[in-house]
Amino acid sequence: MFETGHFATLWRNMAVALGLEVDFVPTDWRHGVDPEVVEQKLVEDKGHRIKSVMAVHNETSTGVTSKIPPVRAAMDRAGHPALLMVDTISSLASIDYRHQEWGVDVTVGCSQKGLMLPPGLGLNAISEKALQASKSAKLPQSFWDWEAMLTANKIGFFPYTPATNLLYGLQEAIHMLEEEGLPNVFARHDRHAEATRRAVQAWGLEVLCADPQEYSSSLTAVMMPEGYDADALLDTILKKFDMCLGIGLGKVKGKIFRIGHLGHFNDLMLAGTLSGIEMGLSLAGIPFSKAGTAAALEYLADTLG
Ligand SMILES: *Cc1c(COP(=O)(O)O)cnc(C)c1O
């Protein structure tokens, strides 16, 4: 597993709580998973003690999106049988992701982000290889037992009372996504992310994600100028404009704030969000240039489909 940020850390903590031994590769929280490290670790693991490579596709705490196909390619080059497991919770239905095509074994998703629903549904996509591995796995399984779910699903049932309301919601969310067309959905998020980054740059602030190849289209994390507290800024914005932005989590608490642009989102929502931030930056006495919202609006106007 790679310490790409707070959500990767939470996933590691869960694995450790389940009794698994985790090799947690550190990063500076500004980069995604490094495929070269994956290859090196797997090549060194002659005894095949590593059972799985685990990656958070879109790290919601940092706004960094790891490239999954190069991770798969690194695993294939190493010729190692480990499974590839990916958390797509904040990318699913906002950023292009391909479980089968990219050769992922277990994809983890949830209802509450790009699928535009309340929390409550957890979704797994699993490969045949992962299903086979689960049959000989020694970890206790009950809630996470795929076999019970697959058996009941065959005749249209669940092994427990399902979250029926959320399933109706999911059906509607999928209709909405299909109506817009997935390529258009992804392009909409790419465009809002680019407009956001232009605003950040014009404000004279810095995006946390250090590699443009890994910019997230779900959210943008913004670094505060040295000596200024992000949480105080967000507090001002919440009090004055009733707008709640993402705080810095874990290691970056107080150092960054996060602008979400995933799921159900449009041009005017982004314009309102950036305006609120710009006014908040003024009110909080943070050194910045008032050109951010204008730069974003210009880009949005120039790129109207
Ligand atoms: C939101 C999120 C989760 C799940 O968060 P919970 O609060 O535990 O539901 C997991 N991973 C990522 C990347 C997320 O964005």
The ligand as an ORCA input file, in Angstrom:
! r2SCAN-3c Opt
* xyz 0 1
  C     -14.859      9.075      1.137
  C     -13.760      8.120      0.909
  C     -13.697      6.896      1.574
  C     -14.752      6.414      2.539
  O     -14.965      7.282      3.541
  P     -15.976      6.857      4.700
  O     -16.154      8.154      5.408
  O     -15.262      5.837      5.476
  O     -17.194      6.345      4.032
  C     -12.666      6.026      1.296
  N     -11.720      6.342      0.404
  C     -11.731      7.497     -0.260
  C     -10.657      7.770     -1.263
  C     -12.757      8.425     -0.032
  O     -12.781      9.587     -0.702
*
